Amino acid sequence: MTWLLILLIVAVALAPLSHFAPSKRQRQVARMREQAALSGLFVEFRTPPGAAATERQAGAVRGGIIYYGRRLPASLADGVNQVGWLRETEGWRHVGGRVPPPACLAELGQPVIAASIDPGSCGVYWTESVDAANADAAVAEICAVLDAWLTELSN
């Protein structure tokens, strides 16, 4: 009986520490961001082009839209203007300039809600809302599309 009481007291004392352990979702997001970084992308919170429309598309997830980007080489940075595109049901709609979207964006099957290019980078905005089984494939697909975009810009 004494051991049971001691075990109960230890369990009650250790229970608050469980709040510091990352959740399954947090571990998945960290794994996806690490995979992106190892593939040469950078990940940051950015305001997407057409912010009001993208919040509606993302289900008004505040702070949940993240940018996965590929840095542009200095040789390309000078000739690039800032422009963005929103993904809609009919396709991509330009924001900030009447520039057609890169052809490689059509290959995206992931829940990407916007894309943009500026003198520093090209990238996509999404909520990282994929199930655990498809997380690695989603990041790999985004990496491949951004690589294709960079190749398209270089030509």
C-alpha positions in Angstrom: 0.0 0.0 0.0 2.9 2.4 0.8 4.4 1.7 -2.6 1.2 2.5 -4.3 0.9 5.8 -2.5 4.5 6.7 -3.4 3.9 5.7 -7.0 0.8 7.9 -7.1 2.7 10.9 -5.7 5.5 10.5 -8.2 3.0 10.3 -11.1 1.2 13.4 -9.9 4.5 15.2 -9.6 5.7 14.2 -13.1 2.3 14.8 -14.9 3.0 18.5 -15.7 6.2 17.6 -17.4 4.3 15.7 -20.1 3.0 19.1 -21.4 6.6 19.8 -22.6 6.8 16.8 -24.8 6.1 17.6 -28.5 2.8 16.3 -29.9 2.7 13.9 -32.9 1.8 16.8 -35.2 4.7 19.0 -33.9 7.1 16.2 -34.6 5.8 15.7 -38.1 6.1 19.4 -38.9 9.6 19.5 -37.5 10.5 16.5 -39.6 9.1 18.1 -42.8 11.0 21.3 -42.2 14.2 19.4 -41.5 13.7 17.5 -44.7 13.2 20.8 -46.6 16.3 22.3 -45.1 18.4 19.3 -46.0 17.1 19.6 -49.5 18.3 23.2 -49.8 15.1 25.0 -49.1 14.5 27.5 -46.3 11.3 27.7 -44.3 9.8 30.8 -42.8 6.6 32.5 -41.9 5.7 35.1 -44.5 2.6 37.0 -45.5 1.4 35.4 -48.7 0.4 37.4 -51.8 -3.2 38.3 -51.6 -3.2 37.7 -47.8 -7.0 38.1 -47.4 -7.8 35.5 -50.1 -5.2 33.0 -48.9 -6.6 33.2 -45.3 -10.0 32.2 -46.7 -8.5 29.4 -48.7 -6.5 28.1 -45.7 -9.7 28.1 -43.5 -8.5 31.2 -41.7 -5.6 29.3 -40.0 -3.8 32.3 -38.4 -0.1 31.8 -38.3 -0.4 28.5 -40.0 0.7 29.5 -43.5 4.4 28.8 -44.1 6.7 29.6 -46.9 9.1 27.0 -48.4 11.5 28.8 -50.6 14.6 28.3 -52.8 17.2 31.1 -52.9 17.9 32.5 -56.3 21.5 32.8 -57.4 22.9 36.4 -57.6 23.0 36.1 -61.4 19.2 35.8 -61.5 18.3 38.1 -58.7 18.7 41.3 -60.7 16.2 40.5 -63.4 13.4 39.3 -61.2 10.4 41.4 -60.1 8.2 40.5 -57.2 5.1 38.8 -58.2 2.7 36.2 -56.7 0.0 33.8 -57.7 -3.0 32.4 -55.8 -4.2 28.9 -56.4 -7.9 28.8 -57.1 -10.1 26.0 -58.3 -9.7 27.1 -61.9 -5.9 27.4 -61.7 -3.4 30.0 -60.7 -4.4 33.7 -60.6 -1.7 36.4 -60.6 -1.3 38.9 -57.8 1.0 41.9 -58.1 1.6 41.8 -61.9 0.2 40.2 -65.0 2.8 37.5 -65.3 1.7 34.0 -66.1 2.6 31.4 -63.5 5.6 29.1 -64.1 4.5 25.9 -65.9 6.0 23.8 -63.1 3.4 25.0 -60.6 0.8 23.0 -62.4 2.6 19.8 -61.2 1.9 20.6 -57.5 -0.6 18.1 -56.1 0.0 19.3 -52.5 -2.3 21.7 -50.7 -0.3 24.7 -51.8 -2.3 27.9 -51.6 0.0 30.5 -53.2 3.4 30.9 -54.8 5.7 33.9 -55.3 9.0 35.1 -56.6 11.1 38.0 -55.5 14.7 39.0 -56.1 15.8 36.8 -53.3 13.8 33.6 -53.7 11.0 31.6 -55.3 8.7 29.5 -53.2 5.3 28.3 -52.2 2.9 28.9 -49.3 1.0 26.1 -47.6 -0.3 25.0 -44.3 1.7 21.8 -44.1 -1.6 19.9 -43.7 -0.8 16.5 -45.0 -1.1 13.2 -43.2 2.0 11.6 -41.7 2.2 8.9 -44.4 2.4 11.5 -47.2 4.6 14.1 -45.4 7.9 13.1 -46.9 6.5 12.8 -50.4 4.8 16.3 -50.1 8.1 17.9 -49.2 10.0 16.0 -51.9 7.4 17.2 -54.5 7.7 20.8 -53.4 11.5 20.5 -53.6 11.2 19.1 -57.1 8.9 21.8 -58.3 11.1 24.6 -56.9 14.1 23.0 -58.6 12.2 22.9 -61.9 11.2 26.6 -61.3 14.8 27.6 -60.7 15.9 25.7 -63.9 13.1 27.5 -65.8 14.3 30.8 -64.6 17.9 30.0 -65.5 17.0 29.3 -69.2 
